[in-house]
């Protein structure tokens, strides 16, 4: 079941077609204030398309996306950001010619709360960098950052927009086991300390399931499961989409 109470995010009948191909087919779920929801599925399941329709990167073909009761489906990415949705990208692409502080400051100008001056943008940027465990001094650059550091910078840029809802896209990709654990713990800490609601899109189940409150699993563009992480691990259909039919699995 979805979380009780008035949801912060409500997705109903979300559909996205590309020509004759339906990538997302009538997807519905809710996310409660302060919740971490895992949006899971194997590659090609439609989770990234769903994510991009919520974030404003793609325009839904049908259905509704509401944030705190207000319809945002069909809004542009910058409009969605100003309404209070921050997002990370699966492949970090920082501005290499800018410092870490400048990267985060630039993001802050496009965030919630309307127009702000440079001093406020830098204040938000420094706070976001500290929260992501990156240096906030004016000289620190992205040069030399490994995969984990670049993911942290991506997170800091999203946090600098001061989101109500954070959409985290494949935050574990390219990380080793220890880095995955650290990334998952960081998202949980951000929720616990700042009360930021998180939708975490991922295809790697293991670490994510130890952090999220609930999961929604997609396959071929449709929801096949909603429930707790423990229930997901016991669900036969979830196991099948990840591991294949029982007769094909190794003994």
Phi, psi and omega in degrees: 000151175284161185297147181285164178089173180292124183284148171286317178240133178228118179248124183228122174059028184297126181226137175224122179247143172241098188063234180271002182260127177262108182277327178229127190236096174055050180279132179225135172192164176235159176227124181279155175305128177083004181270153166250115179252130174267123175257105191247164175160155177291170177304135180085009184277347180105001185292319180292324177293318175301313179303314183290331175290324177291319185284346181093002177289326176238148177266125180299148173281330179199166177098183187228141171231119182237135176247119183051039176089348182262134180292127177236357179301128182093353175292154177284167182298319180290324176295318180297319179298315180293337177282347175118020175248118174257152181218152169254165177246148182302318179251109181296135176226073180290162172282103188295334180279356180251156175286170176301317180297318179294322176301312182288324179296318178301317178298321183300326180298336183261008186272193183291155173098004177080200185289135178230160178272175185296322181299317178292320178299318179291324177298314178296321181295315180297318178298317180294319178296317178296319180296325178274005178062046175238153178294141181251012178285156188291346185262346185292134182239171179279351180297130180091352177290131174277191183301317182293319179295320178293324176296322178295319178295320177300318178294317180299319179297320177293318181293330180296340177280358180055062184283149165282324183233127178254125175259111183258116187258110175049056185290348183259352184299131177082004182258152174278178187300316179295319179294324176300315180298317180296319180296317179295317179297324180295317178298319178296320179295321178298318176295313185293320185275326186249352180071021181280127176285142186229133165248119186249110179271126186202152171250350176270116188277318197310295184294320182302318185294341179277353186243320188286157177276320179217165175227149169239127183248130178251151171210128182051040173083001183236152176286126176247350181201141168225133178165194182279162176303319180297318179294323180298321182289342180258356186278128185294322182288323176299315178300322182292319182288335179270323188249348185092169179303150183306323183290344181263353184279150178291144181289000000 
